[in-house]
Amino acid sequence: MCVLERHDITRLYDRHARAMLGFFARRTFEPEVAVDLVAETFARAFVERRRCRAHTDAEQAAWLYGIARNLLADWRRRSHVERRALAKLGVERRALTEDEYDRIEALAGIGEVIAAGLEQLTDDHRDALQLRIVEERDYADVARALGISEQTARARVSRALGALRRHLSEEPHRA
């Protein structure tokens, strides 16, 4: 068994924290949550470091991302209940500044990921998405603008959003 030491967790942080921030930001679409989940992942890794059985760098990264995926699943399950409880208590989190949001989005590569996802869409789907989501038009107006039925407009937007969702949830390639 290979026991990780403090310096190993520091090394993992140096190598993976930035990519992990992107991993969480792309999945939660909430920069504050992404920052919290990165911190929680490394805190959990530190606490559980003696139970890690990974030997190679790749195995250690897989172990770390396993913790991250579990924390993300936990967050998804509890986020709704937690938000309601905080609102009842009147507790508010410190809001990130615009510069902090921009920095997190840049580190996460969200703009590039979305642009790449949009590139994969057909022109018909991209046009429908532009009209409905970006320009915030109702479906009847989208249908008129594209010369299609309202049902077809709904289907195109739904398919486009589904394709983007699948693209955004893909595991990023890590070196």
TORNU-696615 format. One record per residue (C-alpha): x, y, z; residue number from 1; residue in one letter. Coordinates in Angstrom, 2 decimals. Layout:
BEGIN
+---------+---------+---------+------+------+
!       X !       Y !       Z ! resi ! resn !
+---------+---------+---------+------+------+
!       X !       Y !       Z !  NUM !    a !
...
+---------+---------+---------+------+------+
This chain:
BEGIN
+---------+---------+---------+------+------+
!       X !       Y !       Z ! resi ! resn !
+---------+---------+---------+------+------+
!    0.00 !    0.00 !    0.00 !    1 !    m !
!    1.25 !    3.47 !   -0.90 !    2 !    c !
!    0.43 !    6.07 !    1.73 !    3 !    v !
!    0.19 !    9.65 !    0.51 !    4 !    l !
!    1.93 !   12.27 !    2.62 !    5 !    e !
!    1.21 !   15.98 !    3.01 !    6 !    r !
!    3.62 !   16.90 !    0.24 !    7 !    h !
!    1.84 !   14.48 !   -2.11 !    8 !    d !
!   -1.46 !   16.30 !   -1.57 !    9 !    i !
!    0.30 !   19.61 !   -2.20 !   10 !    t !
!    1.74 !   18.19 !   -5.43 !   11 !    r !
!   -1.70 !   16.96 !   -6.49 !   12 !    l !
!   -3.13 !   20.39 !   -5.74 !   13 !    y !
!   -0.45 !   22.11 !   -7.82 !   14 !    d !
!   -1.09 !   19.75 !  -10.74 !   15 !    r !
!   -4.88 !   19.47 !  -10.66 !   16 !    h !
!   -6.56 !   22.36 !   -8.84 !   17 !    a !
!   -6.95 !   24.53 !  -11.94 !   18 !    r !
!   -8.37 !   21.72 !  -14.08 !   19 !    a !
!  -10.60 !   20.62 !  -11.22 !   20 !    m !
!  -11.99 !   24.15 !  -10.90 !   21 !    l !
!  -12.98 !   23.89 !  -14.55 !   22 !    g !
!  -14.40 !   20.41 !  -13.96 !   23 !    f !
!  -16.71 !   21.75 !  -11.26 !   24 !    f !
!  -17.52 !   25.08 !  -12.93 !   25 !    a !
!  -18.64 !   23.34 !  -16.13 !   26 !    r !
!  -20.91 !   21.04 !  -14.16 !   27 !    r !
!  -22.42 !   23.40 !  -11.60 !   28 !    t !
!  -22.44 !   26.65 !  -13.59 !   29 !    f !
!  -21.87 !   28.32 !  -10.21 !   30 !    e !
!  -18.35 !   29.67 !   -9.67 !   31 !    p !
!  -18.77 !   29.92 !   -5.88 !   32 !    e !
!  -19.80 !   26.29 !   -5.71 !   33 !    v !
!  -16.91 !   25.27 !   -7.95 !   34 !    a !
!  -14.42 !   26.99 !   -5.62 !   35 !    v !
!  -16.02 !   25.34 !   -2.58 !   36 !    d !
!  -15.99 !   21.90 !   -4.18 !   37 !    l !
!  -12.31 !   22.19 !   -5.13 !   38 !    v !
!  -11.46 !   23.12 !   -1.55 !   39 !    a !
!  -13.62 !   20.32 !   -0.19 !   40 !    e !
!  -12.04 !   17.80 !   -2.59 !   41 !    t !
!   -8.53 !   18.58 !   -1.43 !   42 !    f !
!   -9.59 !   18.69 !    2.21 !   43 !    a !
!  -11.15 !   15.24 !    1.83 !   44 !    r !
!   -8.05 !   14.00 !   -0.01 !   45 !    a !
!   -5.87 !   15.25 !    2.83 !   46 !    f !
!   -8.02 !   13.55 !    5.48 !   47 !    v !
!   -8.21 !   10.28 !    3.52 !   48 !    e !
!   -4.62 !   10.33 !    2.22 !   49 !    r !
!   -3.53 !    7.33 !    4.30 !   50 !    r !
!   -6.28 !    5.18 !    2.75 !   51 !    r !
!   -5.19 !    5.95 !   -0.82 !   52 !    c !
!   -3.84 !    2.89 !   -2.60 !   53 !    r !
!   -2.65 !    4.73 !   -5.72 !   54 !    a !
!    0.99 !    4.39 !   -6.72 !   55 !    h !
!    1.42 !    6.30 !  -10.00 !   56 !    t !
!    0.59 !    9.91 !  -10.77 !   57 !    d !
!   -2.26 !    8.76 !  -13.03 !   58 !    a !
!   -3.70 !    6.53 !  -10.29 !   59 !    e !
!   -3.46 !    9.36 !   -7.76 !   60 !    q !
!   -5.22 !   11.73 !  -10.17 !   61 !    a !
!   -7.96 !    9.14 !  -10.73 !   62 !    a !
!   -8.34 !    8.75 !   -6.95 !   63 !    w !
!   -8.58 !   12.54 !   -6.58 !   64 !    l !
!  -11.19 !   12.86 !   -9.35 !   65 !    y !
!  -13.13 !   10.00 !   -7.79 !   66 !    g !
!  -13.41 !   12.11 !   -4.65 !   67 !    i !
!  -14.41 !   15.09 !   -6.80 !   68 !    a !
!  -17.15 !   13.14 !   -8.61 !   69 !    r !
!  -18.55 !   11.86 !   -5.32 !   70 !    n !
!  -18.61 !   15.37 !   -3.86 !   71 !    l !
!  -20.32 !   16.67 !   -6.99 !   72 !    l !
!  -22.99 !   13.98 !   -6.70 !   73 !    a !
!  -23.47 !   14.85 !   -3.02 !   74 !    d !
!  -23.74 !   18.55 !   -3.87 !   75 !    w !
!  -26.38 !   17.87 !   -6.50 !   76 !    r !
!  -28.44 !   15.89 !   -3.99 !   77 !    r !
!  -28.28 !   18.39 !   -1.18 !   78 !    r !
!  -28.03 !   21.77 !   -2.95 !   79 !    s !
!  -31.75 !   22.44 !   -3.16 !   80 !    h !
!  -32.43 !   21.61 !    0.49 !   81 !    v !
!  -29.36 !   23.51 !    1.68 !   82 !    e !
!  -30.28 !   26.66 !   -0.24 !   83 !    r !
!  -33.76 !   26.65 !    1.22 !   84 !    r !
!  -32.39 !   26.22 !    4.74 !   85 !    a !
!  -29.89 !   29.06 !    4.33 !   86 !    l !
!  -32.61 !   31.31 !    2.96 !   87 !    a !
!  -34.83 !   30.51 !    5.96 !   88 !    k !
!  -32.02 !   31.40 !    8.34 !   89 !    l !
!  -31.22 !   34.56 !    6.41 !   90 !    g !
!  -27.63 !   33.48 !    5.85 !   91 !    v !
!  -26.02 !   34.75 !    2.68 !   92 !    e !
!  -22.75 !   33.75 !    1.14 !   93 !    r !
!  -20.27 !   36.41 !    0.17 !   94 !    r !
!  -20.85 !   37.12 !   -3.47 !   95 !    a !
!  -17.92 !   36.82 !   -5.80 !   96 !    l !
!  -16.77 !   39.99 !   -7.47 !   97 !    t !
!  -17.09 !   40.33 !  -11.22 !   98 !    e !
!  -13.32 !   39.93 !  -11.54 !   99 !    d !
!  -13.48 !   36.68 !   -9.53 !  100 !    e !
!  -16.27 !   35.37 !  -11.78 !  101 !    y !
!  -14.29 !   36.28 !  -14.89 !  102 !    d !
!  -11.15 !   34.62 !  -13.53 !  103 !    r !
!  -12.99 !   31.39 !  -12.68 !  104 !    i !
!  -14.69 !   31.30 !  -16.07 !  105 !    e !
!  -11.35 !   31.86 !  -17.76 !  106 !    a !
!   -9.67 !   29.12 !  -15.72 !  107 !    l !
!  -12.56 !   26.77 !  -16.41 !  108 !    a !
!  -12.49 !   27.54 !  -20.11 !  109 !    g !
!  -16.28 !   27.81 !  -20.10 !  110 !    i !
!  -16.39 !   30.18 !  -23.06 !  111 !    g !
!  -14.21 !   27.91 !  -25.16 !  112 !    e !
!  -16.18 !   24.82 !  -24.15 !  113 !    v !
!  -19.49 !   26.44 !  -25.06 !  114 !    i !
!  -18.08 !   27.75 !  -28.34 !  115 !    a !
!  -16.83 !   24.27 !  -29.20 !  116 !    a !
!  -20.25 !   22.84 !  -28.34 !  117 !    g !
!  -21.98 !   25.39 !  -30.53 !  118 !    l !
!  -19.65 !   24.51 !  -33.41 !  119 !    e !
!  -20.91 !   20.93 !  -33.24 !  120 !    q !
!  -24.54 !   21.99 !  -33.73 !  121 !    l !
!  -26.19 !   22.10 !  -37.13 !  122 !    t !
!  -26.98 !   25.57 !  -38.48 !  123 !    d !
!  -30.70 !   24.92 !  -37.92 !  124 !    d !
!  -30.18 !   24.04 !  -34.25 !  125 !    h !
!  -27.71 !   26.89 !  -33.67 !  126 !    r !
!  -30.13 !   29.42 !  -35.23 !  127 !    d !
!  -33.05 !   28.18 !  -33.11 !  128 !    a !
!  -30.91 !   28.33 !  -29.97 !  129 !    l !
!  -29.72 !   31.85 !  -30.81 !  130 !    q !
!  -33.28 !   33.11 !  -31.23 !  131 !    l !
!  -34.79 !   31.34 !  -28.21 !  132 !    r !
!  -32.00 !   31.50 !  -25.60 !  133 !    i !
!  -29.77 !   34.40 !  -26.55 !  134 !    v !
!  -32.43 !   36.72 !  -27.96 !  135 !    e !
!  -35.07 !   35.39 !  -25.53 !  136 !    e !
!  -37.81 !   35.17 !  -28.13 !  137 !    r !
!  -40.89 !   33.03 !  -27.53 !  138 !    d !
!  -41.33 !   29.85 !  -29.56 !  139 !    y !
!  -43.96 !   31.35 !  -31.85 !  140 !    a !
!  -41.53 !   34.12 !  -32.81 !  141 !    d !
!  -38.70 !   31.60 !  -33.31 !  142 !    v !
!  -40.95 !   29.56 !  -35.58 !  143 !    a !
!  -41.93 !   32.62 !  -37.64 !  144 !    r !
!  -38.31 !   33.79 !  -37.96 !  145 !    a !
!  -37.16 !   30.37 !  -39.16 !  146 !    l !
!  -40.23 !   29.60 !  -41.29 !  147 !    g !
!  -41.05 !   26.42 !  -39.38 !  148 !    i !
!  -43.82 !   25.21 !  -37.09 !  149 !    s !
!  -43.74 !   26.04 !  -33.40 !  150 !    e !
!  -43.45 !   22.34 !  -32.59 !  151 !    q !
!  -40.37 !   22.08 !  -34.83 !  152 !    t !
!  -38.88 !   25.18 !  -33.18 !  153 !    a !
!  -39.35 !   23.59 !  -29.75 !  154 !    r !
!  -37.76 !   20.36 !  -30.96 !  155 !    a !
!  -34.74 !   22.16 !  -32.44 !  156 !    r !
!  -34.11 !   24.15 !  -29.28 !  157 !    v !
!  -34.54 !   21.05 !  -27.14 !  158 !    s !
!  -32.13 !   19.03 !  -29.29 !  159 !    r !
!  -29.60 !   21.87 !  -29.34 !  160 !    a !
!  -29.71 !   22.21 !  -25.55 !  161 !    l !
!  -29.37 !   18.45 !  -25.18 !  162 !    g !
!  -26.32 !   18.40 !  -27.43 !  163 !    a !
!  -24.75 !   21.29 !  -25.48 !  164 !    l !
!  -25.52 !   19.58 !  -22.18 !  165 !    r !
!  -23.82 !   16.39 !  -23.37 !  166 !    r !
!  -20.83 !   18.37 !  -24.62 !  167 !    h !
!  -20.48 !   20.26 !  -21.34 !  168 !    l !
!  -20.70 !   17.12 !  -19.24 !  169 !    s !
!  -17.93 !   15.33 !  -21.11 !  170 !    e !
!  -14.84 !   14.64 !  -19.03 !  171 !    e !
!  -12.08 !   17.10 !  -19.94 !  172 !    p !
!   -8.89 !   15.62 !  -21.34 !  173 !    h !
!   -6.14 !   15.86 !  -18.76 !  174 !    r !
!   -2.47 !   15.56 !  -19.47 !  175 !    a !
+---------+---------+---------+------+------+
